[in-house]
Amino acid sequence: VLCLVCDCLLFWCERAQAIQGNDITVKSYKVESRITSRFAHTTVKSSVVNSGSGAQTIGFNVQIPKRAFITNFTMNVNGITFIGSVKEKTVARNLYAQARARGKAAGIVRANSLDMETFKTEVHVPASSKVEFELHYQEMMERKLGFYQHTLHIQPGRLVPHLQVDVYIFEPKGIRAVETPNTLGEHFEGITKVVQNKDKVHIVFKPTLQQQRKCNNCTESAVDGVFTVRYDVERESNAGELQVSDGHFVHFFAPKELSPLSKNIVFVIDVSGSMWGLKMKQTVSAMEAILDDLTMDDYFSIIDFNHNVRCWSEELVPGTSIQISEAKNYIKNIKPNGGTNINEALLRAVQMLLKASIQGLIDPRSVSMIILVSDGDPTVGEIKLSSIQKNVKRLMREEFSLFSLGIGFDVDYDFLERLALDNRGMAQRIYANHDAAEQLKTFYSQVSSPLLRKITVQFPEDSVTDVTQNHFDKFFKGSELVVAGKLKSTSFTTLYSFTTASAVSLTSKLTESDLQEMDTWLSQHEHSFSGFARQMWAYITINQLLAQRSLAPTAAKKRRITQAILNLAVDHQFVTPLTALLVQSEDAQERLLADSPRDPKQGCCSGAGYHGPSVQVYSQPSWVRPTLAPTPSPAERPPIGPITVVENDPHFIVHLPKNKMDVCFNIDSEPGHILNLVSDPGTGVVINGQLIGSKRVVNHKRNTYFGTISVSYKPEEVRVDVGTNGIDVKDGKNHHSFSWGATVTLTMKGVKVSILKDSEVNVTVDDKISLMVLLHRVWKKHPVNVDFLGFYSPSNNQYSTQVHGLIGQFANEPEVKVFNLHEGSDPKKKEANMKVKGNKLSVTRGWQKDYRSDKNKGSEVYCWFIHNSGKGFIDGHYTNYIVPSLDSFLPQL
């Protein structure tokens, strides 16, 4: 019944149409969400028929919010039912492996895409077969800027006779407002229907077959996008809302009509070279709007950093119009370049707040925060992530908070999130696209109006147990604090909660709830979710435990937290990062597996209009692996062949085929610098490499290596960034990220990218220009060395006559003459003079490494070594080849 689908394709990111396949008739596609007291249970059902003349594969894909937990998936194929159950990930994988060994398994893939994940499965069925899919997932609605927002991705991929979306909302205290913005486009204006009374809403989207068509006679569906519902609830008082159901309770706290507290903010902005261009433009635009939001009662300053750290003002200043104007001008004039010294920048920010506090400049009732905006890993100063985390936490006072914003896909978001969670803040990934400025401003809006500090929600000790977090550092306007727990017994009839907080107008509030009232209401409402309180408690608890797990100081504590998460996830049937959904036939012979994917460092996929790269069998260009032969003596050793190499410190080995020799030179630059290797306006190809440094200085020198190699093909807006942690492919507005743990080949717009697992990446542009990037892994605990990349390129690449760069300039090979060969100070190394480009140079006969055939030891390449960073051999000085960003052309020398 099932086809074999690779279960490890977590790198395959796409904007998934719900149903995929040729000659497929979709009989129905229905989505139903039941939202009860801010907790949503969503079901996606589809019924399809293979209407083709032969057997074929049908794909079922659903995009779900990353914050949601899948709870079940079932499938019926010609009467054979597959039922899902959540198990510990290792158990599920072992059972799945047993089925694979029998050739009876298929894979379900969940892939990352912005703030969504794509749930995918495929089934191979004979002609006329009927298949029914059903997916369930649950999530808690988070209140942001005064509203709860529920989003459903509706992308059936074709016209559907019975297409319907139903959203049922039940809020026992009443619904204040509900909105259904037409996010599907003007084509569907007025089709959504809303039926509302005091405490219930039913929203229906049910376009007819004709209404689904893109035009009157079109066979393509116009239903392709996000269906959005926004709502808020009535609030009787500032004491909060306490609900009890099914032996559990949930307390919602969102007081209104409070005056905002003043704030003290230090903005810490990354201005390293990788921020050049759109990222910096978007950041400046967002900062202008953010600064305009400050009031006279607010104090602020700005720290910008690359390899150095600069303060716009050494002290916090009030948010006057003059200060804001000067701050805007300062930000506008920033020119990104250099490395990334996150550690020193954050410590300087904490010290600024400490100084203001000691001097009595900070109002005790105010809120102090640091907002970090960065797009990269630390490359200068302290680069060990755990050390930076400890350094910041050691200095931070309890009343300070740190918020981290990670821009783009090449940022270590896990690290930024740990920094924030460890210091009473939160983190958010900002996707580097056309609306990044809006994302930054929206995030700031969520934290720009603090209303309360030090909030505590308490319950009688003899009444409750297993209470989730009930102490909160801050409450911001438009948000909501939620506390959940279990009842110890049902012998009492009323549960009380007592809330205290620090604010100008709120000190303490008492609220109560009848133990039977909520269950009575739920039994009377057909479309309510009766198990909401139990599931919401588990949902909140698991998420809090996952956060604690990432901060666990010892392996033993991490194991204890892990076991607690596993127990809860299995008991409540949640697919989490530690559990998986095993879907199997009734006889358990055929199985499918759904893992919850990790959010990779590079993120994944912008998704706009992209339907996935073509996946092929991996193949290598002929020049990548040299033919192995007995190693000749140094005197007999010929040139390395038609290839140019950059390895180690970085050492350049340039092959000159006309001169039948190899010439080497080293570049002594700084971590964070981006060096241009090839710049060819004629073909539109740019190849740049960014340097990283060793962990510490040895013999008064810090070695540098390539940590990122970037290939840009400007005519088609394709860019490939190869880093030590993964590979990032950008295709216009689309974004695709791959780990080193996969072997795959994809082709797009004339660019072919082939990844060999844990080894190398080959890139070919327009069948004319190719290169290989080799991954070098080192022992993680090595006191000095770091992972780095090697670069290999054939000398016969077909560049235009305009090509230049550290390597590109030698496509127009200069005439080289070596003479006056003589013994040097080292008897193993001959010395000579070289005449090249009108310069007379002293050169040394030495050797470098080529690692194509042996990644551990390498093979020796004998070459003439040019001293002083290639001076006289390369045009100009090596510093002329430092560019501001990974996709920058080389300025004319």
Secondary structure, DSSP 8 states (H G I E B T S, - for coil): ------TT-TT------SEE-SSEEEEEEEEEEEEETTEEEEEEEEEEEE-SSS-EEEEEEEEEETT-EEEEEEEEETTEEEEEEEEEHHHHHHHHHHHHHTT-EEEEEEEEETTEEEEEEEEEE-TT-EEEEEEEEEEE--EETTEEEEEEEE--SS--SEEEEEEEEE-TT-EEEEE---TT-GGGTTT-EEEE-SSEEEEEE---HHHHBSSTT--SB---EEEEEEEEE--S-TT-EEEEETTEEEEEE---S-----EEEEEEEE-SGGGTTHHHHHHHHHHHHHHHT--TT-EEEEEEESSSEEES-SS-EE--HHHHHHHHHHHHT----S---HHHHHHHHHHHHHHHHHTT-S-TTSEEEEEEEE-S---SS---HHHHHHHHHHH--TTEEEEEEEESSSS-HHHHHHHHHTTT--EEEE--STTHHHHHHHHHHHHS-EEEEEEEEE--TTTEES----EEEEEETT--EEEEEEES-SSSSEEEEEEEEESSS-SEEEEEEETTHHHHHHHH-TTS-TTHHHHHHHHHHHHHHHHHHHT-SSHHHHHHHHHHHHHHHHHHT---TTEEEEEEETTS-SEEEEE-----TT-----TT------------TTTS--------TTT-----SEEEEETTTEEEEEETTTTEEEEEE----TT-EEEEEEETTTTEEEEEEEEE-SS-BTTB--EEEEEEEEEEGGGTEEEEEESS-EEEEETTEEEEE-TT--EEEEETTEEEEEETTTEEEEEETTTEEEEEEEE---TT-SS---EEEEEEETT----TT-BSTTGGGGS---EEEEEEEE-SSTTSEEEEEEETTEEEEEEEEEEEE-SS-TTT-EEEEEEEEHHHHBTTBSS-GGGGEESSTT------
